[in-house]
Amino acid sequence: MITPELPAATPDTLLNAQRLAALPATSEHALPPVDWPTLGVAANRIPTVIPLTDWQVNSPFPEADVAVITWTSAEWAAMNQVLTNRREPLTPEQAKGHDWRQGWEKYQRDYCRIHQYMVDVSKTYQGGAPSLYDQAWGSVRMVTIGELKVLLVKSGMHLAQDGTDLPLIQLVDQLCREARPRLVLSIGTAGGVREEDALGSALITNQAYFHCLKNFANAAFNHSTVQSHWQPGEHYLPQAQEGVIQVSGPEILPVSPQYPAGAHISPDAPNSRIKVVTGQPIITTDTFLFGTTTNGLQQYGCIVEMDDAVVGMACEKHRVAYGFVRNVSDPVINGQLPDSLQDSWAGYIYQEQGLYTSYNGALATWALLAAEADRQEAHHD
């Protein structure tokens, strides 16, 4: 009997086969409620939920002083935990569910105008058009911090997943026209590109740079920078820093046969910090991209993500100020590792730690909002 020769396993096949055995178990640590008294936060700077009474799915955005947009489910859960002052711990498993979303309302106004386009996108781009799941632009909730009215928005629109018509611009257009905020903040996860930024650090800036490599590589706006006149108030950042979760990536054994025998990956010591970096832009790209020790992404900006420059570009048409808070959800990767291992390590850390790093970004956002409340009340006086 002749045994047929099996095709040789590719590095990627072997990598995936070893993945479950080599990577640590998923963390089940819960996000805590924010301990405002321990942080020394006055009662009038703790977020208070304002119910959206008489809400209809086709209602316009309610008017607000500031709008805060986030993007992924993990970012949304962390934002809700901090900025709605949720008093229960939230486990990663609970974060994947829907119970904590009570009080959030779908925003569908004029979504019908792009519905067929989004259906076409979902057929053309595999995994595209996530807004079709809810048939909505996203979800909204309202809170106050002192006298400051803050509209929280979970966007279902994305630069890299919604085709070439950029419907995200229409969402921000509607937000600026209807809510009439004086400031829009975009917050969420991003890939580290500066080696000094540890996992879980939150970077705050007022500019973003288009570094598109895929669908928008030839767009007129590519390689341009948008910059707002807004300057972040820093008074409450030390209190927010006291509340951050010190996030550490796990030590892992090799997940690829290409990796040197006996070697392992040891992450840097936890040093999650909130930093104002208004001298550098966010890097906005249209494909999965992460910083390495060899790809030089740090020459373009301070951290890499996939939406912020679009938000800034849309806000500028309405003369609305904007800013960005992005937390390092995957650190700079060793560029000497095999490509498959780089991809695996970056993706794994992003998936497993995004909830915790987003908590830090939401805390940084609270500090900025508290400072905006100070400014508003001082102006009224």
PAKOLLUM-477143 format. One record per residue (C-alpha): x, y, z. Coordinates in steps of 0.25 Angstrom, whole numbers, m for minus. Each point is the difference from the previous one (the first is absolute). Example, Ala and Ser with C-alpha at 12.3 -4.5 7.8 and 13.67 -1.06 7.14 Angstrom:
% PAKOLLUM-477143
{atom {49,m18,31}}
{atom {6,14,m2}}
% end
This chain:
% PAKOLLUM-477143
{atom {0,0,0}}
{atom {5,14,m4}}
{atom {m2,11,10}}
{atom {m3,13,m7}}
{atom {9,11,3}}
{atom {m7,11,8}}
{atom {2,14,m4}}
{atom {10,7,9}}
{atom {m6,9,11}}
{atom {2,14,m3}}
{atom {5,9,12}}
{atom {m14,7,1}}
{atom {m6,m14,1}}
{atom {10,m4,11}}
{atom {m2,13,7}}
{atom {m15,m2,1}}
{atom {1,m14,4}}
{atom {9,4,12}}
{atom {m7,13,3}}
{atom {m10,m6,11}}
{atom {11,m8,7}}
{atom {10,11,0}}
{atom {m8,13,4}}
{atom {m5,2,14}}
{atom {m14,m2,4}}
{atom {m9,13,m2}}
{atom {0,9,12}}
{atom {m13,1,8}}
{atom {4,12,8}}
{atom {m12,9,1}}
{atom {0,15,m3}}
{atom {m3,7,13}}
{atom {m10,11,2}}
{atom {8,13,1}}
{atom {3,3,15}}
{atom {m2,15,m1}}
{atom {1,3,15}}
{atom {14,m6,1}}
{atom {4,8,m13}}
{atom {m4,12,7}}
{atom {m11,4,m10}}
{atom {m11,10,4}}
{atom {m14,m5,m1}}
{atom {m3,11,m11}}
{atom {11,m6,m9}}
{atom {m6,m15,1}}
{atom {m8,m3,m13}}
{atom {m15,m1,2}}
{atom {m9,m7,m11}}
{atom {m11,8,m6}}
{atom {m11,m9,m6}}
{atom {m3,2,m14}}
{atom {m15,2,2}}
{atom {m10,m2,m12}}
{atom {12,m5,m9}}
{atom {m4,m6,m13}}
{atom {10,m7,m9}}
{atom {m1,12,m10}}
{atom {1,11,10}}
{atom {12,10,m3}}
{atom {12,0,9}}
{atom {m4,7,13}}
{atom {8,13,2}}
{atom {12,m1,8}}
{atom {13,9,4}}
{atom {9,m12,m3}}
{atom {m1,m13,m8}}
{atom {8,m12,3}}
{atom {1,m11,m11}}
{atom {6,m14,2}}
{atom {1,m11,m10}}
{atom {1,m15,4}}
{atom {m8,m8,10}}
{atom {11,m1,10}}
{atom {2,15,m1}}
{atom {m15,3,2}}
{atom {m1,m9,12}}
{atom {12,7,7}}
{atom {m6,14,m4}}
{atom {m13,m4,6}}
{atom {7,m5,13}}
{atom {7,13,2}}
{atom {m8,11,m6}}
{atom {m14,m5,4}}
{atom {6,m3,14}}
{atom {m5,m14,0}}
{atom {1,m6,14}}
{atom {2,m15,m3}}
{atom {13,m7,m4}}
{atom {0,m4,m14}}
{atom {7,m13,m4}}
{atom {5,m3,m14}}
{atom {m12,m10,m2}}
{atom {m10,10,4}}
{atom {6,11,m9}}
{atom {m3,m9,m12}}
{atom {m15,m1,4}}
{atom {m11,11,0}}
{atom {m5,1,14}}
{atom {10,12,3}}
{atom {m6,7,m13}}
{atom {m13,4,7}}
{atom {m3,14,m2}}
{atom {8,1,m13}}
{atom {m9,4,m12}}
{atom {1,m3,m15}}
{atom {3,12,m9}}
{atom {m6,m3,m14}}
{atom {m4,14,m5}}
{atom {2,0,m15}}
{atom {7,m14,0}}
{atom {m10,m4,m11}}
{atom {8,9,m10}}
{atom {12,m9,1}}
{atom {m6,m13,3}}
{atom {1,m6,m14}}
{atom {14,5,m1}}
{atom {4,m7,13}}
{atom {m7,m13,m5}}
{atom {9,1,m13}}
{atom {12,3,9}}
{atom {m3,m12,8}}
{atom {0,m9,m13}}
{atom {13,7,m5}}
{atom {8,0,12}}
{atom {0,m12,8}}
{atom {m2,4,15}}
{atom {m4,14,m4}}
{atom {m12,9,3}}
{atom {m1,m4,15}}
{atom {m11,11,2}}
{atom {m10,m9,m8}}
{atom {m1,m9,12}}
{atom {m8,11,8}}
{atom {m5,7,m13}}
{atom {5,12,7}}
{atom {11,10,0}}
{atom {3,m4,14}}
{atom {m5,2,14}}
{atom {m1,12,10}}
{atom {m1,4,14}}
{atom {0,13,8}}
{atom {7,4,13}}
{atom {4,13,7}}
{atom {12,4,7}}
{atom {m3,12,8}}
{atom {m7,9,m9}}
{atom {7,m7,m12}}
{atom {m10,m8,m9}}
{atom {8,m12,m6}}
{atom {m6,m8,m12}}
{atom {6,m14,0}}
{atom {0,m7,m14}}
{atom {4,m14,m4}}
{atom {3,1,m15}}
{atom {m4,m11,m9}}
{atom {8,6,m11}}
{atom {14,m2,m4}}
{atom {10,5,m10}}
{atom {6,m13,m3}}
{atom {m13,m8,m1}}
{atom {m10,8,m7}}
{atom {5,1,m14}}
{atom {5,12,m7}}
{atom {m12,10,2}}
{atom {5,3,14}}
{atom {m14,0,7}}
{atom {7,3,13}}
{atom {1,14,m5}}
{atom {m16,1,m1}}
{atom {m1,m5,14}}
{atom {9,11,5}}
{atom {m7,10,m8}}
{atom {m13,m4,6}}
{atom {6,0,14}}
{atom {6,15,m2}}
{atom {m13,5,m6}}
{atom {m10,m6,10}}
{atom {7,m1,13}}
{atom {8,13,m3}}
{atom {11,m4,10}}
{atom {12,10,1}}
{atom {9,m12,2}}
{atom {1,m14,m6}}
{atom {9,m10,7}}
{atom {3,m14,m7}}
{atom {6,m10,10}}
{atom {4,m15,m1}}
{atom {10,m10,m2}}
{atom {13,2,m9}}
{atom {13,m6,m3}}
{atom {12,5,7}}
{atom {11,5,m9}}
{atom {9,7,10}}
{atom {9,m9,9}}
{atom {m2,9,12}}
{atom {m15,m3,0}}
{atom {m3,m12,8}}
{atom {m13,m8,m2}}
{atom {m12,7,6}}
{atom {6,14,m1}}
{atom {m10,10,m5}}
{atom {5,11,m10}}
{atom {m8,13,m2}}
{atom {2,9,m12}}
{atom {m7,10,m9}}
{atom {5,m5,m13}}
{atom {m1,m12,m10}}
{atom {8,m4,m12}}
{atom {m6,m8,m12}}
{atom {10,m12,m3}}
{atom {m9,m8,m9}}
{atom {5,m12,m7}}
{atom {m12,m7,m6}}
{atom {m13,5,m5}}
{atom {4,15,3}}
{atom {14,m1,m4}}
{atom {m2,9,m12}}
{atom {m11,9,7}}
{atom {3,15,m1}}
{atom {0,1,15}}
{atom {10,m11,2}}
{atom {14,5,6}}
{atom {m7,12,6}}
{atom {m2,4,15}}
{atom {m12,6,6}}
{atom {2,8,13}}
{atom {m9,7,10}}
{atom {1,13,8}}
{atom {m5,m8,12}}
{atom {10,m1,12}}
{atom {m2,m11,10}}
{atom {m2,4,14}}
{atom {9,m7,9}}
{atom {m4,3,14}}
{atom {m7,m14,3}}
{atom {10,m9,m7}}
{atom {7,m3,13}}
{atom {m12,m5,6}}
{atom {m4,m8,m12}}
{atom {15,m6,0}}
{atom {m3,m5,14}}
{atom {m11,m8,m5}}
{atom {6,m7,m12}}
{atom {2,m15,m1}}
{atom {14,m4,m2}}
{atom {m1,m9,m12}}
{atom {11,m10,m3}}
{atom {1,m9,m12}}
{atom {2,m15,5}}
{atom {13,m7,m2}}
{atom {m2,m11,m11}}
{atom {8,m12,m5}}
{atom {3,0,m15}}
{atom {m13,m1,m9}}
{atom {8,m2,m13}}
{atom {10,m11,m4}}
{atom {8,11,m6}}
{atom {3,6,14}}
{atom {13,m4,6}}
{atom {m1,m12,9}}
{atom {m1,3,15}}
{atom {m3,14,m2}}
{atom {m12,8,5}}
{atom {m7,13,m1}}
{atom {1,8,13}}
{atom {m8,13,0}}
{atom {5,13,6}}
{atom {m3,3,14}}
{atom {m14,7,2}}
{atom {1,15,m1}}
{atom {m13,4,m6}}
{atom {0,16,0}}
{atom {m9,11,m5}}
{atom {7,9,m9}}
{atom {m3,13,m7}}
{atom {7,0,m13}}
{atom {m6,11,m8}}
{atom {13,2,m8}}
{atom {m2,m13,m7}}
{atom {m12,m5,m8}}
{atom {m8,m13,0}}
{atom {3,m9,m12}}
{atom {m12,m3,m7}}
{atom {1,m12,m9}}
{atom {m10,m9,m8}}
{atom {5,m13,3}}
{atom {5,m8,12}}
{atom {14,6,3}}
{atom {8,m1,12}}
{atom {14,7,4}}
{atom {12,m9,1}}
{atom {15,3,3}}
{atom {3,0,m15}}
{atom {m12,6,m8}}
{atom {2,15,4}}
{atom {m14,3,3}}
{atom {4,10,11}}
{atom {5,10,m11}}
{atom {m15,2,m3}}
{atom {m6,2,13}}
{atom {m2,m5,15}}
{atom {m9,m12,m2}}
{atom {m8,m7,m11}}
{atom {m15,m2,m2}}
{atom {m11,0,m11}}
{atom {m10,11,1}}
{atom {5,13,7}}
{atom {5,9,m11}}
{atom {m14,m3,m7}}
{atom {m7,6,12}}
{atom {10,12,0}}
{atom {m3,2,m15}}
{atom {m15,0,2}}
{atom {0,9,13}}
{atom {9,11,m8}}
{atom {m12,2,m10}}
{atom {m9,4,12}}
{atom {11,7,7}}
{atom {m1,m9,12}}
{atom {12,m2,9}}
{atom {5,m15,1}}
{atom {10,m8,8}}
{atom {4,m15,1}}
{atom {3,m9,12}}
{atom {6,m13,m5}}
{atom {5,m11,10}}
{atom {11,m10,m4}}
{atom {m7,m13,m2}}
{atom {12,m7,m6}}
{atom {14,4,2}}
{atom {12,3,m9}}
{atom {3,m14,m6}}
{atom {15,m6,m2}}
{atom {2,2,m15}}
{atom {10,m11,0}}
{atom {m11,m11,3}}
{atom {m6,m8,m12}}
{atom {m11,8,m6}}
{atom {m10,m11,4}}
{atom {4,1,15}}
{atom {m1,16,m1}}
{atom {m14,m1,m5}}
{atom {m4,m11,10}}
{atom {6,8,12}}
{atom {m6,13,m4}}
{atom {m14,m5,m2}}
{atom {0,m9,12}}
{atom {4,12,9}}
{atom {m10,9,m6}}
{atom {m11,m11,2}}
{atom {3,m3,14}}
{atom {4,13,6}}
{atom {m9,10,m8}}
{atom {m11,1,10}}
{atom {10,3,11}}
{atom {8,10,m8}}
{atom {m13,7,m4}}
{atom {m3,2,15}}
{atom {12,8,1}}
{atom {m3,8,m13}}
{atom {m14,3,6}}
{atom {5,5,13}}
{atom {9,9,m8}}
{atom {m12,5,m7}}
{atom {m8,2,13}}
{atom {12,9,4}}
{atom {m1,9,m13}}
{atom {m15,1,2}}
{atom {1,4,14}}
{atom {10,11,m4}}
{atom {m10,4,m11}}
{atom {m11,1,11}}
{atom {9,10,8}}
{atom {2,8,m13}}
{atom {m15,1,m3}}
{atom {m3,4,15}}
{atom {11,10,0}}
{atom {m6,6,m13}}
{atom {m14,1,6}}
{atom {5,7,12}}
% end
